[in-house]
Amino acid sequence: MTVHDPSNLAAPIASGSALFDAMVILPCSMATLGAVASGAGRNLIHRAADVALKERRPLVLCPRETPVSVIHLRNMVRLAEAGACILPCSPGFSHRPTDLSALVDGLVMRVCDQLGLHIPLRPRWDG
């Protein structure tokens, strides 16, 4: 794993010529979501997300805040229209979780599903 300083806009992932398969921002603050939606990013996370969108690579944003304002909703729509997946950090209960780790695993499975990685951390809901 390579860790980059968020202020290092010269990092390889800041360029469309860098090859990466997908990007997930989890958790994603509304400030980060807004910066990515506007295209006016100020750090490496914002820039790498911009690269993912312009190169048509999967981008999953997991907003953490609730409630959301109209501004937040409009930014989410703007990103969805640009090709991003908005997957809120909201736990699912259809799989009848019994503890906190089951809620976390459910969210992780949903994120992985968006990336085409089908990891069976928990049994899936079968109706």
Summary of the structure (lengths in Angstrom):
residues: 127
radius of gyration: 15.5
end to end distance: 38.4
largest distance: 48.3
contacts: 328
relative contact order: 0.15
helix: 39%
strand: 10%
